[in-house]
Amino acid sequence: MNILILGSGGREHTLAWKISQSKKLNKLFIAPGNAGTAQLGTNLPIDILDFKAVKETLLKHSIDMVIVGPEVPLVNGIHDFIANDSQLQHITVVGPKKRGAQLEGSKKFAKEFLFKHHIPTAAYQSFTSDTLKQGYQFLEKLSPPYVLKADGLAAGKGVVILEDIDEAKAELTEMLTLQKFGKASSEVVVEEFLDGIEMSCFVLTDGKNYIALPNAKDYKRIGEGDTGLNTGGMGAVSPVPFADASFLQKVEDKIIKPTMNGLIKDTLDFQGFLFFGLIKVGDEPFVIEYNVRLGDPETEVIIPRLKTDLLSILEAYAHRQLDTIEIEFDSRTAATVMLVSGGYPEAYEKGKEITGIENVQKSIVFHAGTKKDAEKVITNGGRVLAITSYGNGIQEALQQSYQSIENIRFEKMKYRTDIGFDLKR
């Protein structure tokens, strides 16, 4: 098969790394890719939101399957575009069509879906600038902390949690009337706060059947002890030790199965990866959010634990026969630590030379914000590299990642030294 992966981050490098091991692969292309994906296939410098350019690429390289990494092309309808074009209809797309992608593209849509199908989630209401006063009144009915979410896509930064009612009202005003997150916050979902510990579950569905992938926990905050600003993710571990068999059975029965049945009932014809952002409150799972693609940096720990050939799984997906395939996972823990640019997630500089990657022997280095500059690898984003290791337990896996990091250098390199801090007991 000729495969095209859309995206340029650590998630896409991890998928390329796994797919490149398959005997079913003919040629691998990544658009636009990074310095890591360039070692595994051919990077194509196209804008993945320019669907005309994507079409030309698909035809030029006789692509059989497109794997859509990030959410924006899905929310913008890349799957619909390919499915509705007579020259492209034969191409398999891994990722939902536009209607299904609204589960991530609109927080309000997701909440309505959850309530409609009786899936456990926090109480909520949504507001626009015209209903700002009702928003204040709803906040007054809630107990702190107050959770405000921009309805649309905001690159993982559209969620604000505040302790003070006056600050929450001011934030709601800023989001709705000053468009703090642009169009994404033209509508805002205000939610009841759920107190618990978060984790992520993932499935791949062909629209009829699904397979569950390993679970994971990521760390979003820039600072030690989960403090400071939200980022795209500073590290992750898989599996999650507090998610025992009993809890995962509840996730299956109360969340995954009702979601799959809801997708079919609502004729969303959802095909692709579905990522459940969950919170464990007591012993019960609740959905915080849906994402319609794999997470990043969670991909960097769940895909390395997949022993089965990924292209064999995706071939079954293409024929809507996921119920016919057996999958196997590595029982070891995988842990990843993200190396980021100084200043991230606010202003940061690009173009810093990265050295020492070749000296890492006992971990896998997944590139995120990198590119080649002649013979050098340089930084090209806020999150630069993900260092993934296996171990018998979280402590061992993380210890190996941190040892490997000692080999790598770039100017103003930052990383958290406490990934998994809340799980090591």
N, C-alpha and C positions, 0 to 999 in steps of 0.2 A: 504493500500500500504506500502511496505517497501522502504524507501527512503535513498539514499546515497548522502550527500553533500560533494563535494570536496573543500577543502580549510581550512584555519585556522584563518581567520581574523574577523574583526567586521562585514563585509558583511555576512560571513557564520553564525556567531552567530545570526544575525538578521533574516536570512532566517530560521534557526533552531527554533528560538523563535516563529516565525509566523506559521511554519509548525506543530510544536508541539501542537498547539491549535486546529488542525483539527481532526474531528471525522473520517476522511477517513484514518488517519495514523495508521499503524500497528506498525512498528518499524522504528526508526530513527537512522541512523549512520552518523558520520562526520569523514572525513579523511583529515588531522590528527586531526583537531579540536583544541580547547583550553579549558581553565578552565571553561569558560561559557557554551560552547556547551556540556561539560561533564555532566551538570546538566539537560540537555534536552534529551539526547540520549546517544549512545555509541560511544566514540572516538576510532578510529582505527589508530594505529601508522604506517601508510604506506606512502611511497613516491608516491605522486600522478602523478609523471612523469614516474614512473615504471609501464607501462601499464600491464605487466604480473601480478604484484602484485594487480593492480586494478581488473583484470579479476578474480583472485582467490577470492578476496573480494566479487565481484558481485555474483559469484556462491555460495560461502559459506553462504552468508546471504540472498539468494533468493531476490535480489534487483529488484524492478520493475521500478524504475526511478532514474537517476543520474542527480543531479543539479551541474553544473560545475561553481564554484565561480570565480576563477582567469582566466586570459587570456592565460597563458603559455600552459596549457594542451590542450586548444582549438586550438591554433596556431600549436601545435605539433601533432594534429590529433586524440585526444581522441575519438571524436564522430565517425570518420571514423573507428577507431579500433573496437569500439563496434558494429557498424552497419555491419561491414564486417566479424564478427565472428559468425559462425552458432550457437554457444552456447549462444550468447549474443544478437542476433538480436531482440529479443522480448522486450528488455529494452529500455525505453524512455530516450533520452538524452536531457537535457535542455542546449542548447549551440550549435553553428553552427559547421559544418564540416570545414575541413582545408581551403578549397577555400574561403568560406565566412569569416573565421576568419582572412584572409589576410587584411580585412578592418581595423583591428587593428595591425596586424602583420607587415604590410608594409605601411608606410606613402605614398610612391609613388603609390602603388596600390590604396589606398583610394583617392588620388588626381585625378588619372586617371579616377576612377569611377565617382567622382563628376563632372568632366568636361564632361565626356561622356554623362551624364544624365542631364546636364544643371542645376546642383544644386549649389546655390550661395556659393562660397568659395573664399579664397584669391588666387591671381595669384602666380605661383610658377615655379621653375625648379628644377630638381634633378641632382646631380653630384656624380662622383666617383673620386678616386685618379687620374685616367687617364684624367679626365676633370676638374681638379682643376683650371686651368687658365680661362676656361669658367665660372667657379663659381665666380671667382674674377670679371669678366666682368659683370655678372648678378647682383652681389652686387652693383657695381658702378651705375647701372641703377635705383636701388631702392632708396627711401628716408628712412632715419633712423626713428625708430629703425629697426634693421635687425633681422629676425627670422630664426634660423637654427634648423632643426629637424633631429635627427638620424632616418633613415628609419625604423629600426627594433625596437623590444621591448627593452626598457631601464628602466623598473620599474618606469615610470613616471618622469624620470630625464633626458631624452634625448633631451629636448628643451632648447635652449639658445636664449635670446633676448638681443641684444647689441646696444648701441647708436653710437659707433665709428666705422667707416668703416675699419680702420686698425685692430682694435680688432676683428671685424667680419671676416676679411680675415685670421687672425691668428687662430681664433677658427675653421674656416672651414678646415684649414690645419691640425690642431690638431685632429679634428674629423676623417678626411679621411686618413691621412697618419700615425698618431700615434694611430689610433683606440681608441680614448678617451673613447668611450662607447662600446668597443669590436666590435664584428661582427655587432652589431646594427648600427654602424656608418660607415660601409663599403660603404654605400651610404647615402647621406645627401640631404634632401629637403630644399631648401631656399625659403622662402615665403615673399610676401608683408605683411607688418604689418597692421592689422585692429584695429582701435581705437574705442573701445566700452566697453560694460560691458558683462561679460560672464555668462552663465547659462547652465544647462543640462536638456535634455528631454530624456525620456525612453519609449521604447515600448517592448512588448513581441509579437513575431510573430510565427505562426505555419507553415510559408512558403506560406500561402495563405491569411490569415487574420491577423489582428493585433489589440491589445488593447494598448491604451496609459496609462502610469502610471503617478503619480504626477511628476511635474517638481521640480528642486532643484538648489541651488547654493552652491558650495563648496569653500573652502579657502585653497589654496595650499601652500602659503608661511609660513615659520616658524615664522616670526616676525610680530609684531603689525603693522597695516596699510598695510598689504601685502608687507612686506619687507623681505629681506634675501633669503635663499635658498629654492628651491622647495621641498615639501614633498609629501607624498602620500595623504595628506589632513588633515587639522587641525580642521575642523568643517564644518557644512552644515546647510542650512535652506530649508524648503519646506512649502508652495509654494513660488515662487519668486514674490514679489509684483509688480515689473515693467513689468512682463509678463501678460498683460491684455488680455481680450478675443480677441481683434483685432489682437494683436501681435501673440498670439498662433494660430489663424486661418492662419496667414501667414506661421508660422512654419509648420503647417499641409499641406498647399497647395503647398508651395515652396520647402519643405525639406523632410518631412516624406513620403508623397505620392509618390513623384518622386523617393525617395530611395527605397521604397517597390516595385514600378514598375520596377526599374532598377535591383533589385535583381532577379526578375522573368525573365525579358528580358535576363539577363546574365546567366540564369539557375544556380544560386548559391545555390538554394534550402536552403535558410537561415532560420534556426529554432533556436529560443532562444531569449535572451534579446539583444536589440540594444540600445546603449547609444549614443546620439547625443551631442557632445560638441559644444555649439553654442556661438556666440557673437552677441549682438544687436548693430548694427551700425546705429545711427539715429533711425529709426523705422523699420529697415530691419534686418532679421536674416541671418547669414552666418554660415556655418559649419567650425569649427576649426579642429575637428577630429571625427572619429567614434571609439567607443569601443564596443567589442562584448560580453559584460557581464555587469552586474550592477556595478555602481561605488561604491567606498568606500572612504569617509563616507556617500555618498548620500543614500545608501541603508538604513542606520540607521535613515533617516528621511522619505524616501518615503514608505518603507514597514510598519512602524508603522501607517501610514495614510491610509493603505489599510484595509477596513472593511470586504471585501469579503474573504471567505476562500481561501487561496492560493492554496491548493491542488485541490479544485474544478476547479480553473482556469487552473492549470497545467494538470488536467485530460482532459479538453476540448482541451488544446494545444496538448496533445498526440494523440487525434483523429482528429486533424486539424479542430476543430470546435469552434475556439475562437469567431466566429461571433454569436454564440448561447448563450454566457454568458453575464450577466449584472454584472458590477462591481460598487462598492460603495466606496467612500473615505471619511475620516474624514475631515470636513471643517476647523478644527483648524490648526494652524501652528505647525510644529514640528521643533525643533532645536537640533543639537548635537554639543558637544564640545569634542575634542579629548585630552586626557591626554597622554603625550609622555615622553619618557626617556630623561634625561639630555644628551645633546650632539647630539641628533637626529636632522637632518638627516645624520650627520656625525658619528663619532665613539661614541658608547654609551655602557653602561654596562647592562647586564641582571642579573636576579636572585635576584632582590630587592623585599622584602616582601611587599604586598599590604594589607592595613588594611582599615576598615570602609565601605566596599561595602555594608555590611548588614545593615548599618544605613541609606542608601538612600531609602526613602519611596515614594517620589513624582516624581521620574525620572526612566527611564529604563537604566540600566547599561549593555552595550554591550561590551563583551570582545574582544580584538584584539590580542595583543602580550602578552598572559598570559599562564601559565600552573600551574598545581597542583604539590606541593612538600610536600608529606605527607598530613597534614591537612591545610597547608598554600597555598595561591595563590601568585605566584611570577611573576615578569615581564619576558617576553620572546621575546621582540621585541622593535622596535622603537616607534611605536604607540601602546599604552597599553590598554586603555579603551575609549569607546565613551559614553558620558552621554547625553541621549536624553530625551527631555521634550516636552509636549504639552502646548499650550497657545493660547489665543485670540490675535494673532499677534506675531511678532518676538520678541519684547521687553519682553513680558510676558514669552514666551517659554525659551528664553535665560536666563532670570533672575532666572527661576526655575533651569535650568541646573547649573548655577554658584553657586546657594545656595546648591545644592546637592553635588557639587565638594568639598565644605568645609568639608564634612565628610570623604573624601578619602585621604589616605597618602601613598606615597612610596618615597624612597630616590631619590632626584634630579628630582622630578615630575615637568613637565612644561606644560603649556597650554596657548593658546591665550585668552586674556580677551576682545577681540574686534570682535569676530565672528559676522557677520551681520552689521558691523560698517557702511558700505556704503549703507545700505538699510533702516536705521532707520530715515526716514524723511517723 
